Amino acid sequence: MKIGLIFLSALLGGDLSAIAAKSPNVIFILMDDMGYSDVSCYGAEKVNTPHIDRMAEEGIKFTDFHTAASICSPSRAAFLTGAYPQRAGLYMGINQNREAHWFLGLNPDEITLAEQFKQQGYETAMVGKWHLGKEETFSYYHQGFDHYYGAPDNMGHNDTFYDGREVVYEDTPLDQMTNLYKERLVKHIEDFTRSTSSGQQMPPFFIYFAHNYPHTPYKAGPAFAGSSEDGVRGDIIQELDWGIGEVLKALEENGVLENTMVIFTSDNGPLKQVYSQPYSGTKYITMEGGHRVPFIIYWKGTLQPAELDVPVIAMDLFPTLSELIGAPMPTDRVFDGVSLMPLFEGKPIARSSDEPFYYYNCENLQCVRVGDWKLHLPRTTEQLPFWSMRKQEEISKPRLYNLACDAGELNNIAALHPERVSQMMALAKATRLKLGEYGQRGSEQRPTGTLFPEVPIVSNHSKDWDTLSDQEKGRAKTRFVPRIK
């Protein structure tokens, strides 16, 4: 393992409780469809990302980080709730133009990271893409955020841009998006760090910056058009990096860089495998390329540089940041992550090396990982969500890979390890009962947020919705108004 020396240089003896007393600011940067090798510090050769690289060089760079889903909505739910999307009830992709799902979203009863920060007296803001339910019931304002700015949906679903509840653009100017986000982030930093008229400092802040790029459609700003060796996509990657550099500059100019933790990652893998090297697969599927993405934690002057291959997951963010700010973990629900804070003192996290990680694709449990072993489970075409049907196939027998020597998942060695296959199949069977499977709810699944509790919640297959009668569809059908572009 590449575990460098990590210590909390600002604290004598590495007293973690003293960190919470400092009330550090936190900026969580979440890219959209950015793959493992999309930035220079993770292997990109046709783009330059000096500011992201700086965070990796001066912070902690993780090489074995996994998101909880290979598509947007469930992945975001996991980051914000600390639970598998299946446990939090939001395993489907939310699309306001889809009759079967427009009335669904992240349940308001879920406790989000923003609510943890609010509990500790933080000012909270979100900039960017929400994608956890379009209806007011599921709004970011009901999930702990004081401020909102951005385009909350996939541009292909709805290209409206908001400042609070006010529509700024009916059609978001794609070539201005990164600059608009940069300007608002800088404004937030300036506003949140100014003194009051009486000389009192403002409360600490938490900003969730969920950029819509490099998810399509995209367009580079004039200053970056043609700047890379990788076409328009490369241009916007370089513009994203510039925007992040401006945010770091604003933190420094306002005197809070050394009291701000910045986290950088992506919601899932890219559309093309060239951006997920050396791993196979892309967004939409459960090969490594769909789930393994960059993950960097940067805190100048506090966290010392290190590169870690400790396996960490999206659900670790909730307990990590809760401990960072001294917010108690809620005791009325189950979480699926652990705090990464011990790593900052060079200690192991509270997760054994053989604890399984489960790769779900919508409702379908498709893989189990234990240590370096990854088992692809048998699956039928019926179980596949529609978004992966052209990218995945039926599997009649389990397939076993060892990621330590086969990162591309190319050499099926199930026949050589029948006992291990049997053990991992048993884990999958038990987990399906708890977290569900295609067409069945699990015993530990929390309720999906819905406007109409009487309407059935189906999978992401339109055929499953089509089998319902109009009476069963009820208000979901009669009140459905798709957005016409």
Stockholm file with secondary structure:
# STOCKHOLM 1.0

chainA/1-485         MKIGLIFLSALLGGDLSAIAAKSPNVIFILMDDMGYSDVSCYGAEKVNTPHIDRMAEEGIKFTDFHTAASICSPSRAAFLTGAYPQRAGLYMGINQNREAHWFLGLNPDEITLAEQFKQQGYETAMVGKWHLGKEETFSYYHQGFDHYYGAPDNMGHNDTFYDGREVVYEDTPLDQMTNLYKERLVKHIEDFTRSTSSGQQMPPFFIYFAHNYPHTPYKAGPAFAGSSEDGVRGDIIQELDWGIGEVLKALEENGVLENTMVIFTSDNGPLKQVYSQPYSGTKYITMEGGHRVPFIIYWKGTLQPAELDVPVIAMDLFPTLSELIGAPMPTDRVFDGVSLMPLFEGKPIARSSDEPFYYYNCENLQCVRVGDWKLHLPRTTEQLPFWSMRKQEEISKPRLYNLACDAGELNNIAALHPERVSQMMALAKATRLKLGEYGQRGSEQRPTGTLFPEVPIVSNHSKDWDTLSDQEKGRAKTRFVPRIK
#=GR chainA/1-485 SS CCCCCCCBTTSGGGCHHHHHHHCCEEEEEEESSCCTTSSGGGTCSSCCCHHHHHHHHHSEEESSEECSCSSHHHHHHHHHHSSCHHHHTCCSCCCTTCTTTTTEESCTTSCCHHHHHHHTTCEEEEEECCCSCSSGGGCGGGTTCSEEEECCSCTTTCCCEEETTEEEESSCCGGGHHHHHHHHHHHHHHHHHSBCTTSCBCCCEEEEEECCTTSSSCCCCTTTTTCSSSHHHHHHHHHHHHHHHHHHHHHHHTTCGGGEEEEEEESSCCSSGGGSTTSCCCTTSCSHHHHBCCEEEECTTTBCCEEECCCEEGGGHHHHHHHHTTCCCCSSSCCCCCCCGGGGGTCCCSSCTTCCEEEEETTEEEEEEETTEEEECCBCGGGSCGGGTTTCCCBSSCEEEETTTCTTCCCCCGGGCHHHHHHHHHHHHHHHHHHCBTTBCCTTCCCCEESCTTSCCCCSCHHHHHTSCHHHHHHHHHTCCCCCC
#=GC SS_cons         CCCCCCCBTTSGGGCHHHHHHHCCEEEEEEESSCCTTSSGGGTCSSCCCHHHHHHHHHSEEESSEECSCSSHHHHHHHHHHSSCHHHHTCCSCCCTTCTTTTTEESCTTSCCHHHHHHHTTCEEEEEECCCSCSSGGGCGGGTTCSEEEECCSCTTTCCCEEETTEEEESSCCGGGHHHHHHHHHHHHHHHHHSBCTTSCBCCCEEEEEECCTTSSSCCCCTTTTTCSSSHHHHHHHHHHHHHHHHHHHHHHHTTCGGGEEEEEEESSCCSSGGGSTTSCCCTTSCSHHHHBCCEEEECTTTBCCEEECCCEEGGGHHHHHHHHTTCCCCSSSCCCCCCCGGGGGTCCCSSCTTCCEEEEETTEEEEEEETTEEEECCBCGGGSCGGGTTTCCCBSSCEEEETTTCTTCCCCCGGGCHHHHHHHHHHHHHHHHHHCBTTBCCTTCCCCEESCTTSCCCCSCHHHHHTSCHHHHHHHHHTCCCCCC
//
